[in-house]
């Protein structure tokens, strides 16, 4: 894929959190960004951010849980901005609560936004990209797509579904020898406003499971994936790598560990916030929440693992070269001794 400068990139969930950080990063790349979300205040502020960073942005209000709204927004984007090159899905909502405390309507709504939102957006993107046989779709995933934790059954279920859905679509594209790529970026715990605006039934304020990363780390990974979508999956952050590998090697042990630590580690000592929840209505119609949540002091702004992942070819070559040089030096030393 070519650099993103001047290309049309769609971002869902663009008004806050990871999506907000992504559109800023795209602005720095000089992209033309179509911003999709529900909250008008956050969307407007996000479009300004794109322009400040050097790109251009246009706002398209839509609920990703509604296929017709997504389709209409995409048709407007292509009519007003041009053909879509990249589609990035980050939109989601959820409920912080034990499974037995979540109502059927709340569970259904979470699934409609967080899982079916990706399905509808992917379908619309593919319908538009297929005639051109070119494009990229980037799905913002999570370490929780392969390892469920307590208090987030609706979110974990949706992220598991996104992984399976994306793998299925990828194999269909490969079978068709398509020029369209789809990739998944597995993210760690992030300092986003979700812990202030997602519906919570907990007695204490929800928090990301430490260690926590800033949303800009996720944004850099997602934009890199948009430029290099041929890789099927990216893992971001050491905690993501450790979680996914541990789940493969010793899932029963991980079950017991998460059962013992997972509830306390997702709550602060403060009382749970009340009055704000974006499950049914946008939380940012009157307030711009931005990209960051309440945990700046505890969050990491960089991930060495991400850099290594993005440069694994040169790193492996350097390691191989170093090993070869060390071997040659050892052989030469042994020859001198004999």
C-alpha positions as CSV (number, residue, x, y, z in Angstrom):
1,X,0.0,0.0,0.0
2,X,1.1,3.6,-0.7
3,X,1.5,6.2,2.0
4,X,-1.8,7.7,3.2
5,X,-1.2,11.3,2.1
6,X,-4.1,12.5,0.1
7,X,-6.0,9.3,0.3
8,X,-9.6,8.8,1.7
9,X,-9.6,7.1,5.0
10,X,-12.8,6.3,7.0
11,X,-12.6,6.0,10.8
12,X,-15.6,4.8,12.9
13,X,-15.7,5.9,16.5
14,X,-13.8,8.9,15.5
15,X,-15.1,11.3,18.1
16,X,-13.2,9.9,21.1
17,X,-10.8,7.5,22.5
18,X,-8.7,5.4,20.1
19,X,-10.7,6.7,17.1
20,X,-9.9,10.2,18.1
21,X,-6.2,9.4,18.4
22,X,-6.3,7.6,15.1
23,X,-7.7,10.6,13.2
24,X,-5.0,12.9,14.6
25,X,-2.3,10.5,13.5
26,X,-4.0,10.3,10.0
27,X,-3.9,14.1,10.0
28,X,-0.2,14.1,10.6
29,X,0.1,11.7,7.6
30,X,-1.8,14.2,5.4
31,X,-4.8,11.9,4.8
32,X,-8.3,13.0,3.9
33,X,-10.3,11.6,6.8
34,X,-14.1,10.8,6.9
35,X,-15.1,10.7,10.5
36,X,-18.1,8.6,11.6
37,X,-19.6,8.6,15.1
38,X,-22.8,9.6,16.8
39,X,-21.7,12.5,19.1
40,X,-21.8,15.8,17.2
41,X,-19.5,17.8,19.6
42,X,-16.8,15.2,19.6
43,X,-17.0,14.7,15.8
44,X,-16.7,18.4,15.2
45,X,-13.7,18.7,17.5
46,X,-12.1,15.7,15.9
47,X,-12.4,17.2,12.4
48,X,-10.7,20.3,13.7
49,X,-7.9,18.1,15.1
50,X,-7.3,16.5,11.7
51,X,-6.9,19.9,10.1
52,X,-4.6,21.2,12.8
53,X,-2.3,18.1,12.3
54,X,-2.1,18.8,8.5
55,X,-4.9,16.7,7.0
56,X,-8.5,17.4,6.2
57,X,-11.6,15.9,7.8
58,X,-15.3,15.8,7.1
59,X,-18.0,14.7,9.6
60,X,-20.6,12.0,8.9
61,X,-22.9,11.3,11.8
62,X,-24.1,7.7,11.9
63,X,-24.8,4.8,14.3
64,X,-22.7,1.8,13.2
65,X,-25.2,-0.6,14.6
66,X,-27.6,0.5,11.8
67,X,-26.5,-0.9,8.4
68,X,-28.6,1.6,6.5
69,X,-27.0,4.5,8.3
70,X,-23.5,3.2,7.6
71,X,-24.3,2.6,3.9
72,X,-25.8,6.1,3.4
73,X,-22.8,7.6,5.2
74,X,-20.3,5.7,2.9
75,X,-22.2,6.7,-0.2
76,X,-22.0,10.3,0.8
77,X,-18.3,10.0,1.5
78,X,-17.6,8.6,-1.9
79,X,-19.8,11.3,-3.5
80,X,-18.3,14.2,-1.6
81,X,-14.7,13.1,-0.9
82,X,-13.8,10.4,-3.5
83,X,-13.2,6.6,-3.5
84,X,-12.5,5.1,-0.1
85,X,-8.9,3.6,0.2
86,X,-8.9,2.6,3.8
87,X,-11.7,1.8,6.3
88,X,-10.7,1.7,10.0
89,X,-13.2,0.3,12.6
90,X,-12.8,1.4,16.2
91,X,-16.4,2.1,17.3
92,X,-17.7,0.2,20.3
93,X,-19.8,0.4,23.5
94,X,-20.2,-2.0,26.4
95,X,-21.4,-2.5,30.0
96,X,-19.2,-3.0,33.0
97,X,-21.1,-5.5,35.1
98,X,-21.3,-9.2,36.0
99,X,-23.1,-11.1,33.2
100,X,-26.1,-11.8,35.5
101,X,-26.6,-8.1,36.1
102,X,-26.8,-7.1,32.4
103,X,-30.3,-7.0,30.8
104,X,-31.0,-8.7,27.5
105,X,-31.6,-5.3,25.9
106,X,-28.2,-4.0,27.1
107,X,-26.4,-7.2,25.9
108,X,-28.1,-7.0,22.5
109,X,-27.2,-3.3,22.1
110,X,-23.6,-3.9,23.0
111,X,-23.4,-6.7,20.5
112,X,-25.1,-4.6,17.8
113,X,-22.6,-1.8,18.2
114,X,-19.4,-3.6,19.0
115,X,-19.7,-6.7,16.8
116,X,-22.4,-6.0,14.2
117,X,-21.0,-2.5,13.8
118,X,-17.8,-4.0,12.5
119,X,-19.8,-6.5,10.3
120,X,-21.9,-3.8,8.7
121,X,-18.9,-1.4,8.1
122,X,-16.8,-4.2,6.6
123,X,-19.6,-5.2,4.3
124,X,-20.2,-1.6,3.1
125,X,-16.4,-1.1,2.7
126,X,-16.0,-4.3,0.6
127,X,-19.0,-3.5,-1.6
128,X,-17.4,-0.2,-2.5
129,X,-13.8,-1.5,-2.8
130,X,-14.5,-4.7,-4.8
131,X,-15.2,-3.0,-8.1
132,X,-11.8,-1.3,-7.8
133,X,-10.1,-4.5,-6.5
134,X,-8.1,-2.3,-4.0
135,X,-8.3,-1.1,-0.5
136,X,-7.6,-2.0,3.1
137,X,-9.8,-2.6,6.2
138,X,-8.3,-2.4,9.7
139,X,-10.2,-3.8,12.7
140,X,-9.3,-2.5,16.1
141,X,-9.2,-5.7,18.2
142,X,-8.2,-6.5,21.8
143,X,-6.2,-8.9,23.8
144,X,-9.6,-9.8,25.1
145,X,-10.5,-11.3,21.7
146,X,-8.9,-14.5,22.9
147,X,-9.0,-14.2,26.7
148,X,-12.2,-13.3,28.4
149,X,-12.2,-11.5,31.8
150,X,-14.9,-10.8,34.4
151,X,-17.1,-7.8,34.3
152,X,-16.8,-7.5,30.5
153,X,-18.6,-10.5,29.0
154,X,-20.5,-8.4,26.4
155,X,-17.3,-6.7,25.2
156,X,-15.2,-9.9,25.3
157,X,-17.9,-11.8,23.4
158,X,-18.0,-9.2,20.7
159,X,-14.2,-9.0,20.3
160,X,-14.0,-12.8,20.1
161,X,-16.6,-12.6,17.3
162,X,-14.7,-9.9,15.5
163,X,-11.6,-12.1,15.3
164,X,-13.5,-15.1,13.9
165,X,-15.4,-12.9,11.5
166,X,-12.3,-11.1,10.2
167,X,-10.4,-14.4,9.7
168,X,-13.4,-15.8,7.7
169,X,-13.5,-12.7,5.5
170,X,-9.7,-12.7,5.0
171,X,-9.8,-16.3,3.7
172,X,-12.5,-15.4,1.2
173,X,-10.5,-12.5,-0.1
174,X,-7.4,-14.8,-0.4
175,X,-9.5,-17.4,-2.2
176,X,-10.6,-14.7,-4.7
177,X,-7.0,-13.5,-5.2
178,X,-8.4,-10.1,-4.2
179,X,-6.4,-6.9,-4.1
180,X,-8.2,-5.9,-0.9
181,X,-6.6,-6.6,2.5
182,X,-8.1,-6.9,5.9
183,X,-6.1,-6.9,9.1
184,X,-6.6,-7.0,12.9
185,X,-4.8,-5.0,15.5
186,X,-4.9,-6.5,19.0
187,X,-4.7,-3.7,21.5
188,X,-3.7,-3.6,25.3
189,X,-5.5,-1.7,28.1
190,X,-5.8,1.9,27.1
191,X,-6.4,5.2,28.8
192,X,-9.5,6.3,26.9
193,X,-12.8,7.9,28.0
194,X,-14.6,4.6,27.9
195,X,-14.1,4.2,31.6
196,X,-16.0,7.5,32.1
197,X,-18.8,7.0,29.6
198,X,-19.5,3.3,29.2
199,X,-22.5,2.1,31.2
200,X,-21.2,0.8,34.6
201,X,-23.1,-1.1,37.2
202,X,-20.1,-1.4,39.5
203,X,-19.9,0.2,42.9
204,X,-16.4,1.6,42.1
205,X,-15.0,3.5,39.2
206,X,-13.9,1.1,36.4
207,X,-10.3,1.3,35.1
208,X,-8.1,-0.5,32.5
209,X,-6.2,-3.5,33.8
210,X,-2.6,-2.2,34.3
211,X,-0.2,-1.7,32.7
212,X,-2.0,1.0,30.7
213,X,-1.0,2.6,27.4
214,X,-2.0,6.0,26.0
215,X,-4.3,5.8,22.9
216,X,-1.6,7.3,20.7
217,X,0.2,4.0,21.0
218,X,-2.8,2.2,19.5
219,X,-3.2,5.0,16.9
220,X,0.3,4.6,15.6
221,X,-0.2,0.8,15.4
222,X,-3.5,1.1,13.6
223,X,-2.2,3.7,11.0
224,X,0.9,1.5,10.4
225,X,-1.4,-1.4,9.8
226,X,-3.4,0.7,7.3
227,X,-0.2,1.3,5.4
228,X,0.9,-2.4,5.8
229,X,-2.4,-4.4,5.7
230,X,-0.9,-7.5,4.2
231,X,0.0,-8.9,7.6
232,X,-3.1,-10.7,9.1
233,X,-2.7,-9.5,12.7
234,X,-0.7,-7.1,14.8
235,X,-0.1,-7.4,18.6
236,X,0.5,-4.2,20.5
237,X,2.2,-4.0,23.9
238,X,4.0,-6.6,26.0
239,X,0.7,-7.3,28.0
240,X,-1.1,-8.3,24.8
241,X,1.7,-10.6,23.8
242,X,1.9,-12.2,27.3
243,X,-1.9,-12.6,27.5
244,X,-2.3,-14.2,24.1
245,X,0.7,-16.5,24.5
246,X,-0.3,-17.5,28.1
247,X,-3.8,-18.3,26.8
248,X,-2.4,-20.7,24.2
249,X,0.0,-22.4,26.6
250,X,-1.9,-22.6,29.9
251,X,-5.5,-21.5,29.6
252,X,-6.7,-23.2,32.8
253,X,-4.0,-21.4,34.8
254,X,-5.0,-18.1,33.2
255,X,-8.7,-18.8,34.2
256,X,-7.7,-19.1,37.8
257,X,-5.5,-16.1,37.8
258,X,-8.1,-13.9,36.2
259,X,-10.8,-15.2,38.5
260,X,-8.6,-14.2,41.5
261,X,-7.4,-10.8,40.3
262,X,-9.7,-9.7,37.4
263,X,-12.5,-8.0,39.4
264,X,-10.4,-5.9,41.8
265,X,-7.9,-4.9,39.0
266,X,-10.7,-3.3,37.0
267,X,-11.8,-0.9,39.7
268,X,-10.3,2.1,41.5
269,X,-11.0,3.1,45.1
270,X,-13.4,5.8,43.9
271,X,-17.1,5.5,43.6
272,X,-18.5,4.6,40.2
273,X,-19.5,7.6,38.1
274,X,-23.2,8.1,37.5
275,X,-25.3,10.0,34.9
276,X,-23.1,9.3,31.8
277,X,-23.5,6.2,29.6
278,X,-23.1,6.0,25.8
279,X,-24.8,2.7,25.2
280,X,-28.1,4.1,23.9
281,X,-27.2,7.7,23.2
282,X,-23.9,9.5,22.5
283,X,-22.2,10.8,25.6
284,X,-20.4,13.5,23.7
285,X,-23.2,15.5,22.2
286,X,-22.6,18.3,24.7
287,X,-19.0,17.5,25.8
288,X,-15.8,16.8,24.0
289,X,-14.1,13.9,25.8
290,X,-11.1,13.8,23.5
291,X,-8.8,10.8,23.2
292,X,-7.6,10.4,26.8
293,X,-9.3,9.1,29.9
294,X,-8.5,9.7,33.6
295,X,-5.3,7.7,33.9
296,X,-2.7,9.9,32.2
297,X,-0.2,9.6,35.2
298,X,-0.3,5.8,35.0
299,X,-0.1,5.4,31.2
300,X,2.8,4.6,28.9
301,X,3.2,6.7,25.8
302,X,5.4,4.3,24.0
303,X,5.8,0.5,23.4
304,X,9.2,-0.9,22.4
305,X,7.4,-4.2,21.5
306,X,5.4,-2.3,18.9
307,X,8.5,-0.9,17.3
308,X,10.1,-4.4,17.2
309,X,6.9,-5.8,15.7
310,X,6.8,-3.2,13.0
311,X,10.5,-3.8,12.2
312,X,10.8,-7.5,12.8
313,X,12.4,-8.1,9.3
314,X,15.4,-5.9,9.9
315,X,15.6,-7.0,13.6
316,X,15.7,-10.7,12.6
317,X,18.3,-9.9,10.0
318,X,20.4,-8.0,12.5
319,X,20.1,-10.9,15.0
320,X,21.0,-13.4,12.4
321,X,24.0,-11.4,11.3
322,X,25.1,-11.0,14.9
323,X,24.8,-14.8,15.4
324,X,26.7,-15.5,12.2
325,X,29.5,-13.1,13.2
326,X,29.7,-14.6,16.7
327,X,29.8,-18.1,15.2
328,X,32.5,-17.1,12.8
329,X,34.6,-15.5,15.6
330,X,34.2,-18.6,17.8
331,X,35.3,-20.9,14.9
332,X,38.3,-18.7,14.2
333,X,39.3,-18.7,17.8
334,X,39.1,-22.5,18.0
335,X,41.2,-22.8,14.8
336,X,43.9,-20.6,16.3
337,X,44.0,-22.8,19.4
338,X,44.4,-25.9,17.4
